Amino acid sequence: MTDLQSQVRQNYLAIAVAAIANFAFEACWYSFFLKTWLSGIGRSEEWLNHTGANVYLQFGTALVASAVMAAGISRVMQHTGAQTALRGIRIGALLWGGFVLTVWCTEYVFEMRPLSLLGVNAGFWLVGMMLMGAIVGAWKKK
């Protein structure tokens, strides 16, 4: 085990709570911005209600993705300094700006998607990553 690996002590309970909190926040966010989101993807509420999608697969994917992201935020925080809620918020925002926003901006400009959709989708991840960062940052493993 390398010296860097021995310094990381993932708190899996904090990661799970952060993932669940982000998942719940996502449900609230997209419920609030449902009309803007549907308009941005060129769909209607009728389409949404009749997609035939596997909601277990959708929700499971969202929850697992949130857990992976919370673990990543936790790892970056531990590799770069003190573990605090404020640092977690900052790291969540920095990772969002460096990876999420840049990827989505590039994708949206080539797909010619509306800025309102970028605001809904990227805005959720900014707040969600800051939320997960605050949780994993504040919750130190004993």
N, C-alpha and C positions, 0 to 999 in steps of 0.2 A: 504494500500500500504506500503510495507516495505521500509526502508531507502535506501536499495540498488536499488530498482526499481525506486524510485523517482529521483535518480541521472542520470538515463539513459534517454537521449532525442534523440531518433532516428530521423535522418533527412531523411525522406522518398524520397525527391527529390535527395539527394546525393546517396542514396542507388540505386534508379532507374538509375541514370546516371552511377554509377559504374557497375551495372549489364549490361547495354547496351554497355558500353565500353569493358567489359570482353567478351561479346557475339561477338562484332565486332573483337576483338583481336583473339578470338577463330577461327573465319572464316579465318582470315589471317594466323594464325599459322598452321591450318590443311591444308590450301591450299598450303602453303610452304612445309610442311612435308608430303604431300599426298602419295607419292610413298613409303616412309619409313613406314608410318602408314598402308597402304594397305598391304605391304609385311609382316609387323609384325602380322597382323590379318589373313594372308593367303588368301587375296582376290585380285581381279583385279579391274581396273577402269570400265571394262564392267559390273562386278557384281554390283558395286556401282551405275551405271546408270540404272540398271534394278531391283533394290531391291523391288520396289513397296511400299516402306516405306512411311508412312504419315509424310511428312516434316513439317507440321504444328505442329504435336505432338512432333516431334524431336526438332524443334527450340523452341517451347513453353516450353518444359521441360528444355532445356538448359538455357533459359532466366530466368525462375522461379528459377531454382537451383542457378544461379548466384546471383539473388536477395536475396535469403535466405542466401547464403554465405556472401554477402556484409553486410547484417544486422547482421550476427553473428560476423563478424570481427569488425564492429562498436560497438557492445555491449561489446565484450571482451576489446576493447580499452578503452571504457568509464569506465569499471569496474576496470581497472588496472592502470590508470594514465592519463596523458595529451593527448589531441586529437590533433595530428599533422600528417602531411604527412609522415614524417620519422618514427614515431611510428607505423603508419598504415602499412607501408612497412615492418617493423620489425615484427609486429604481424602477418601479412599475411604470412611471411616466417616461423615464428615459428609454427603457426597453420598447415601450409603445412607439415613441418618436423615432427610434433607430430602426425598428423592424416592422411593426404593424402599419404605421402610417405610411411609411415609404413604399411598402409593398402594395397597399391598397391604392395609394395615389397613382402609382404606375399602372396598375390594373384598370382603375377607373378612367384614366385619361385615354387609354387605348380602346376600352370598351365603350367610351363616350357615355358613361353613366352620369346621372345628375349629382351635383354637389350635395343636394339634400340627402341622398342615399349615403354618400360618403360620410356626411355628418352623423347620420343615425348609426351606421355600422362602426365606423372608427370611433365615434364618440362613446359608444358602449364599451369598446375595448379599453379606451383611455381610463374611464371611471372604474371599470371592472378590474383592470390590472393594478390600479392604485388601491382599490379595496383589498384585493388579494395580498398585495404587498404590505398593507397596513396590518393585516391579520397575521401573516407569517413573520413579519418583523416584530410585532409586539409579543407574540406567543413564543417565548423562549423555552426550549426543552430543558427539563430538570434532570 
